[in-house]
Amino acid sequence: MGVSVAIVGSGFSGIGLAIRLRTAGVTDVTVFERAGDLGGVWRDNTYPGAACDAPSHLYSYSFEPNPDWSRRFAPQPEILAYLRRCAAKHGITDDIRFGTEITGAEFDAAAGRWTLRTAAGEEHTADVLVAACGQLSDPSRPAIPGLDGFAGRVFHSAEWDHGHDLTGRDVALIGTGASAVQIVPEIAPVTGSLRIFQREPHWIGQKWDREYPGWRLRLNRRLPVLPKLSRFGVFAWFELLLNPMLVSRRFRTALSAHVRAMCRTNLRRVRDAATRRRLLPDYELGCKRVLVSSDFYPALNLPGVELVTSPITEVTADGPRTADGRLHPADTIVLATGFRSHDFVAPMRVTGLDGRDLGDAWKDGARAYLGLAVAGFPNFFLLYGPNTNVGSGSIVHMLESQFAYVLQAVRALAQDGVRYMDVREDVLDDFDRRTMERLDGTVWNAGGCESWYVLEDGGRRRNTNNWPGSMLGYRLRTRRLDRADFRITAG
């Protein structure tokens, strides 16, 4: 196909789309990556204990199954190696321009092409621009007074300082989310002291992880249907039990009861009753991301480990001070504080028709038709865009739905006489209205907690991240690109 495609980002989304395009005969594909290696979050998050919290036979491309996952929940080095193998196998590595940060992209309506500008001042052009930046790519740092004046070492979990040995050190770890529950069991046995600062507790279920024995790996290779059965089983678990619990008022109470019971059983691993009470959420299960860990709670029993729930008011040169007046001496602060999840294309500035800026279009919150297309920005698509995150399941499955949709758009643009296609404003408005209405009935909006799913600004709340349905439902919505949803401009 004679359509050129520029992809910004080389994580699961960027690599997967590049493979699908190449396989379909689209040869002019360039992936722009600001770092020196591919992998996205699986390149950046190298903190101790980093691993997937979705079973790996589902958290992988369906078109590239891996029979050799060593564990049910693969660790970070294996996932990164898997992505590198996929890229190399399909010749994608040579299509990646490493060390190239795209800072701006502007659409030329007359030519029907995008002009991309890099941080180094270079320019590139492409017919189609795809933002594969992800929702979890830019670390979020808390605005705590005095943090910059701390005398010790400070780093974010996604920028782990492997040269800083934590053995015997007094560590303050801020956050108790998905990264923290993996980090704490790894560092707690070696630190001199470890204080874990919790803003709000999480529901944490047991992680049913296991190492696959050699005989299972050999069977996986001989009988490829086995990994496929594992993939289907996990998919069915998410779709039939966990997803309805999150998105349906009707099923929420009945379906969540046994999950809450399992989480409470897991919590009993903490010996101190007062600590258990502080770790028990008072909001509905699923309002925040439900975490899985079998070793976080036991780590809290170790000597020198303390859970702190009084809010941090400032950081002094010697450590954090909390609202109860206590100073918590530390020589190291680890920020396990997540990511700027609402900045879907940061730090790229995208300019569409008539000079329209994407930041202005999203001033009231990011929105996109099917999470993929924005009115006024022709031939521009997002992967893992607004309202495509899943509260239970695998984002890779959602991404594969998006790959198929973008490929259909590229094929449409390859037809003679089509210069650009722009999703209609009324189509986007109708989709967004219906999505927001459906989200109002979900546990994320009505569960009584604060989470990274929901953007809060001046009392206004908008869930910009989650899909209010199932993975299968999204697959069905994206299986066919309807040309009537777009304004097609000839050229």
Secondary structure, DSSP 8 states (H G I E B T S, - for coil): ----EEEE--SHHHHHHHHHHHHTT---EEEE-SSSSS-THHHH---TT-B-SS-TTTSS-TTS--TT-SBSS-BHHHHHHHHHHHHHHTT-GGGEETT--EEEEEEETTTTEEEEEETTS-EEEESEEEE---SS-SB-----TTGGG-SSEEEEGGG--TTS--TT-EEEEE--STTHHHHHHHHTTT-SEEEEE-SS---EE-----B--HHHHHHHHH-THHHHHHHHHHHHHIIIIIHHHHH-HHHHHHHHHHHHHHHHHHHTTS--HHHHHHHS-SS-TTSS--EE-SSHHHHTTSTTEEEE-S-EEEEETTEEEETTS-B---SEEEE---B-TT-SSTT-EEE-GGG-BHHHHTTT----BTTTB-TT-TTEEESS-TT-B-SSS-HHHHHHHHHHHHHHHHHHHTSTTEEEEEE-HHHHHHHHHHHHHHHHTSHHHHSS---TTEEEETTEEEE-SB-SS-HHHHHHHHSS--GGGEEEEE-
